[in-house]
Amino acid sequence: MKRKQAVIFEIGWNACINCGACVAVCPQESGFISPFDTIAVHTPCDIACMVCEDICPVSTITHVAA
């Protein structure tokens, strides 16, 4: 099985409503939470499951290859 490439998430802070949905579904360890109670940004995510992007109600989470 091919390993997914790590990604770095970005959040559009002007659109983020701090609902916590991204944190609730994130399978990463608890250290992957930002000081703003969202998923970590500018930190490589080696799981790259993209569940946080899918669940965001305002579609403000995006990613780039790490």
TAZIPE-V234256 format. One record per residue. RES is the residue in one letter. PHI is phi in degrees with one decimal (none if undefined). BURIAL is b if it has 9 or more other ideal C-beta (glycine too) atoms within 8 Angstrom, else e. Layout:
res: {RES RES}
phi: {PHI PHI}
burial: {BURIAL BURIAL}
//
This chain:
res: {M K R K Q A V I F E I G W N A C I N C G A C V A V C P Q E S G F I S P F D T I A V H T P C D I A C M V C E D I C P V S T I T H V A A}
phi: {none -74.3 -77.8 -70.3 -76.9 -62.5 -128.5 -120.0 -88.3 -129.3 -124.6 -78.6 -62.0 -70.4 -98.4 -60.3 -105.0 50.1 -78.0 84.6 -61.1 -63.4 -69.4 -63.1 -98.2 -70.6 -83.9 -68.7 -64.4 -59.7 -72.4 -92.2 -107.3 -80.5 -62.3 -98.9 59.0 -127.0 -63.4 -66.9 -113.1 59.4 -126.2 -58.5 -110.5 -84.2 -76.8 49.7 -80.3 67.8 -63.3 -62.3 -62.9 -65.7 -88.2 -59.2 -70.2 -113.3 48.6 -106.5 -95.5 -129.0 -145.8 -132.4 -64.6 -79.6}
burial: {e e e e e b b b b b b b e e e b e e e e b b b e b b e b e e e b b e e e e b b b b e e e b e e b e e b b b e b b e e e b b b b e e e}
//
